[in-house]
Amino acid sequence: MSDRSTMVAATAAPADEDSSVRGALLSYRDFRIEPHHCFACGELNEHGLHLRLQLTSGRCRVELTLPRNFEGWEGLIHGGIVCTILDEVMAWALVECDTWGVTARMSADFRRPVLVGQAIRAEGWIVEDKRRIQRTAGRIVDAETGAELAVAEATYVAASDARKRELKNRYAPAVQAVPGAAAPAAPASAESR
């Protein structure tokens, strides 16, 4: 297991820096997650992003700095990588609400380029939660200035009950969140993993 952090935050529009860490916190160690090959969050994928996700009731975020191996045009992070990060934070925002599913549709708008070596913060949250269909939104901002770099909306379809049980056995929290718990350690860059 890695030292990744997972925070489980509010269902609504993006929170400001101070309010984004409110609510109960869970660290990655609180999850019984087996090592896996997910390109975005898996630690076994040698070419992956190894995202250190943080969840807080209906919200997910991650801070990272992407190295040159995720470059598209010279000096710019590839748009597919930007979309992968957005998809991951939006999907994990659903997990805390006990919703497990797959991406059915996603649209992204690129506001400004994400630069190689630029510190960024991605966050996703739930917009609408129906029985089988969930809508989410997400954004990536410059971690230093808060400038919006990319935004996305997505629709997820809930997993079957059997698949949900299987996923919960692999990813469900081992302990309950403790209100007022300390925030997870500062995120590391993708280059350092």
C-alpha positions as CSV (number, residue, x, y, z in Angstrom):
1,M,0.0,0.0,0.0
2,S,1.1,3.5,-0.7
3,D,0.8,6.5,1.5
4,R,-1.9,8.1,-0.7
5,S,-4.5,10.1,1.0
6,T,-8.2,9.9,0.4
7,M,-10.6,12.4,1.8
8,V,-14.3,11.8,1.8
9,A,-16.6,16.8,1.2
10,A,-19.7,18.7,0.2
11,T,-22.2,18.2,-2.7
12,A,-22.4,21.4,-4.6
13,A,-20.3,23.9,-6.5
14,P,-16.6,24.3,-6.0
15,A,-15.5,25.2,-2.5
16,D,-12.9,27.8,-1.7
17,E,-9.6,26.7,-0.3
18,D,-10.6,27.0,3.3
19,S,-13.9,25.2,3.1
20,S,-12.8,22.4,0.8
21,V,-11.4,20.4,3.7
22,R,-14.4,20.6,6.0
23,G,-16.2,17.5,7.2
24,A,-14.9,14.1,8.1
25,L,-11.6,13.0,6.6
26,L,-10.3,9.5,5.7
27,S,-6.7,8.7,4.9
28,Y,-5.8,6.2,2.2
29,R,-4.8,3.9,5.1
30,D,-8.5,3.8,6.1
31,F,-9.3,2.0,2.9
32,R,-8.7,-1.7,2.2
33,I,-7.7,-1.0,-1.4
34,E,-5.7,-3.8,-3.0
35,P,-2.9,-2.6,-5.3
36,H,-4.3,-2.3,-8.8
37,H,-3.4,-1.2,-12.3
38,C,-5.8,1.8,-12.8
39,F,-4.0,4.3,-15.0
40,A,-5.2,7.2,-12.9
41,C,-5.0,6.0,-9.3
42,G,-3.4,2.6,-9.4
43,E,0.1,2.1,-7.9
44,L,0.9,-0.9,-10.0
45,N,0.7,0.9,-13.4
46,E,4.3,1.9,-14.0
47,H,3.2,4.5,-16.6
48,G,0.2,5.8,-14.6
49,L,-0.6,9.0,-12.9
50,H,-0.6,7.5,-9.3
51,L,-3.1,10.1,-8.1
52,R,-3.2,10.8,-4.4
53,L,-7.0,11.4,-4.1
54,Q,-8.7,13.2,-1.2
55,L,-12.4,12.7,-0.6
56,T,-14.7,14.8,1.5
57,S,-18.5,14.0,1.5
58,G,-19.5,14.0,-2.2
59,R,-16.3,15.8,-3.3
60,C,-12.9,14.6,-4.5
61,R,-9.7,16.5,-5.1
62,V,-6.0,16.0,-5.9
63,E,-3.0,18.2,-6.1
64,L,-0.1,17.3,-8.3
65,T,2.6,18.4,-10.8
66,L,2.8,16.5,-14.0
67,P,6.1,15.6,-15.6
68,R,7.1,15.7,-19.3
69,N,6.1,12.1,-20.0
70,F,2.4,13.3,-20.0
71,E,3.2,16.0,-22.6
72,G,1.2,16.6,-25.7
73,W,2.5,19.6,-27.6
74,E,5.9,20.8,-26.3
75,G,5.5,22.1,-22.8
76,L,1.8,21.3,-22.5
77,I,0.1,18.4,-20.8
78,H,-1.9,16.2,-23.2
79,G,-5.7,17.0,-23.2
80,G,-6.4,13.2,-22.7
81,I,-4.4,13.3,-19.5
82,V,-6.4,16.4,-18.3
83,C,-9.6,14.6,-19.1
84,T,-8.4,11.4,-17.2
85,I,-7.7,13.5,-14.1
86,L,-11.2,15.2,-14.3
87,D,-12.9,11.8,-14.8
88,E,-11.1,10.3,-11.8
89,V,-12.0,13.1,-9.3
90,M,-15.6,13.2,-10.5
91,A,-16.0,9.4,-10.2
92,W,-14.4,9.2,-6.8
93,A,-16.7,12.0,-5.6
94,L,-19.5,9.5,-6.0
95,V,-17.8,6.7,-3.9
96,E,-18.3,8.5,-0.5
97,C,-22.1,8.6,-1.3
98,D,-22.0,4.8,-1.8
99,T,-22.5,5.2,-5.5
100,W,-20.4,3.0,-7.7
101,G,-20.5,3.2,-11.4
102,V,-19.0,3.9,-14.8
103,T,-18.6,7.0,-17.0
104,A,-21.4,7.1,-19.6
105,R,-20.7,10.6,-21.0
106,M,-18.2,13.4,-20.3
107,S,-17.6,16.8,-21.8
108,A,-14.6,19.0,-21.1
109,D,-13.8,22.6,-21.9
110,F,-10.1,23.6,-21.9
111,R,-9.8,27.2,-20.6
112,R,-6.0,27.5,-20.5
113,P,-3.2,25.1,-21.1
114,V,-1.9,22.9,-18.3
115,L,1.9,23.2,-18.4
116,V,4.5,20.6,-17.8
117,G,5.7,21.1,-14.2
118,Q,2.8,23.3,-13.2
119,A,1.3,22.7,-9.8
120,I,-2.5,22.0,-10.3
121,R,-5.5,21.1,-8.2
122,A,-8.3,19.0,-9.6
123,E,-11.7,18.7,-7.9
124,G,-14.9,16.9,-8.7
125,W,-18.3,17.1,-7.0
126,I,-21.8,15.7,-7.4
127,V,-24.4,17.8,-9.2
128,E,-27.3,15.4,-9.2
129,D,-27.8,11.9,-7.7
130,K,-30.6,9.8,-9.0
131,R,-31.2,6.1,-8.6
132,R,-29.2,4.8,-11.6
133,I,-27.8,8.0,-13.1
134,Q,-25.5,10.5,-11.4
135,R,-24.3,13.9,-12.8
136,T,-21.0,15.4,-11.7
137,A,-18.8,18.4,-12.5
138,G,-15.2,19.0,-12.0
139,R,-12.4,21.5,-12.7
140,I,-8.7,21.8,-12.7
141,V,-7.1,25.0,-11.4
142,D,-3.6,26.4,-11.1
143,A,-2.7,25.5,-7.5
144,E,-0.9,28.8,-6.9
145,T,-3.2,31.3,-8.6
146,G,-6.5,29.5,-8.6
147,A,-6.9,30.3,-12.3
148,E,-9.3,27.8,-14.0
149,L,-7.6,25.7,-16.5
150,A,-10.2,23.1,-17.5
151,V,-13.8,22.2,-16.5
152,A,-15.9,19.1,-17.1
153,E,-19.3,17.6,-16.6
154,A,-20.1,13.9,-16.7
155,T,-22.8,11.4,-16.4
156,Y,-22.3,8.1,-14.6
157,V,-24.4,4.9,-14.6
158,A,-24.6,3.0,-11.3
159,A,-23.1,-0.4,-11.1
160,S,-25.4,-3.5,-10.7
161,D,-25.9,-4.6,-7.1
162,A,-23.5,-7.5,-7.6
163,R,-20.8,-5.3,-9.1
164,K,-21.3,-2.7,-6.3
165,R,-20.8,-5.4,-3.7
166,E,-17.6,-6.5,-5.4
167,L,-16.3,-3.0,-5.6
168,K,-17.1,-2.2,-2.0
169,N,-15.3,-5.3,-0.9
170,R,-12.2,-4.0,-2.7
171,Y,-12.4,-0.3,-2.0
172,A,-14.8,0.3,1.0
173,P,-13.5,2.2,4.1
174,A,-12.2,-0.1,6.8
175,V,-13.2,2.4,9.5
176,Q,-15.7,5.3,9.8
177,A,-14.6,8.9,9.4
178,V,-13.9,10.8,12.5
179,P,-15.3,14.4,12.5
180,G,-12.6,17.0,12.9
181,A,-9.8,14.6,12.0
182,A,-6.5,16.1,10.8
183,A,-6.1,16.8,7.1
184,P,-4.0,14.3,5.1
185,A,-0.3,15.0,4.4
186,A,0.6,17.4,1.5
187,P,0.3,15.8,-1.9
188,A,3.5,14.8,-3.8
189,S,4.2,15.5,-7.4
190,A,3.7,12.9,-10.1
191,E,7.4,13.1,-10.8
192,S,8.3,11.9,-7.3
193,R,6.4,8.6,-7.7
